[in-house]
């Protein structure tokens, strides 16, 4: 196989050969050493046999010669023993005294053994001396040394023949096929994944597949899976590219080591007019930013990248046609091994949005100027309204009081003089004057409500409702069923909220005046997930077709002959509620009563 790093082929067969040679050499050495060691031990065993022969056969006769002091016969016997193989030297001692010696003493490569010499005298074994026998190992060493070469060569031949046979079998059965697989894998082209791996071997379909057949099958399956994966990846890549390049946003990527574009979407040419190849030139981006934005945009990009956070920024670029367009850049920093290596992002042409934004800013400035002018006009109008209110309060009320007063005098002083028609005219004059006075009072209240600053505090609406009902009951003999939910509190302006309660409770009282078993209810409820207070009655009610009119000044749904009033009360109530940031609405049916719902912010 070839290494993808070095390009050199590192043969498994060669490495196996080296391993087999090393192992064979080791086995040869070990088996030879064992065989030599066994031969050596055999020689030692032979020497031990001779020692045993001396002890069993000769030591008795030697002891007899020593007991009889027949030294010549003793030497003769020792000479007979000395001819035994490997016997080098013998000494006979009597009480540590050397009696006789045979042979030449050797200092090394010997085995020495001592035998006690005894003789039976008067029925007892008596030790009379010692026989020391020295055997030489020279013959053993010589014979072992002579066998080393033969044994090594013999074992080496047998071992290397076996190793060669094993190597041949391994190469024939495995290695050559592995090389075929390696060559196939090395030369595999993703454009030719249908090419099959075929090994030069016979396959018996009736037998179970071996490891090589499994590998071939795995290779084929891998190729099919790889082909499927590549096709899927190509489809996804094409889909992604089509998706990205079908948008107006310009995808791009920059290599941080060179600060050059490595990819720019084809949209760039459509948006800015420059050929895509130009974008890959050095400093192209910086050189085509609007001169007023170039330095700040480039510096911002560099500094934000150093900080290491994703960012976006806006700047202008000059198109190939010389036009200036606004660009918004969304930038993401790409890291590899904790180091920033590239930038990826999208450029958006926001020229239209930017122009709209600038136009909106102009409109806002114009609107702020207009609001300032209208505020000034409103302040002036408020001053005029205050002056008008003062005039109404002082200049109009005085004549009305005069008309009412003189009408009263006429009724009292000339009652007997005037006929019924004259008296009716005077009564009409008085009612009209009083009604006009009430209208003026209501208008003044409406004006005051509009101008008055809110003084917020926590107030008890239930208590205010009780007080309003009590005042109405004091001036009437009617029997009305009253239901007031306890302890309903809210933060609001107490004086203004009192106007709401007085008007709504007063209307409920008024419009139930002709209803037997009249009911008036005050409480709290939830409608459309929002909390509202309500005042409900079972009076005459009204048609919901006219709901838009009831909160407008001077709009009445009932004639003055039916129910008195000025038509300003509900308009005042609506002004107070809106001033608190709340809302008011009503639900009603003719002759089935009405319910007014309101909130206060």
Protein Blocks (a to p, Z undefined) as FASTA:
>chain_A
ZZfklopacdfklmmmmmmmmmmmmmmmmmmmmmmmmmmmmmmmmmmmmmmmmmmmmmmm
mmmmmmnopaklmmmmmmmmmmpghiabdcddeehiafbdcdjddfbhpacdddddddde
ehiacdfbdcdddddfklmmmmmmmmmmmmmmmmmmmmmmmmmmmmmmmmmmmmmmmmmm
mmmmmmpcfklmmbccdddddddfkbccdfklmmmmmmmmmmmmmmmmmmmmmmmmmmmm
mmmmmpmbdcddddfklopafbdcfklmmmnopafklmmpghklmmmgcfklmmmmmmmm
mmmmmnopacddddddddfkopacddddddddddeehiafbdcdddddfklmmmmmmmmm
mmmmmmmmmmmmmmmmmmmmmmmmmmmmmmmmmmmmmmmmmmmmmmmmmmmmmmmmpcfk
lmmmmmmmmmmmmmmmmmmmmmmmmmmmmmpccddddddfklmmmmmmmmmmmmpcbdcd
ddddehiacdddfklmmmmmmmmmmmmmmmmmmpghiacddddddeehiacdddddfbeb
pafklmmmmmpghiafbdfklpgcehlmmmmmmmmmmmnopacdddddehiapaddddeZ
Z
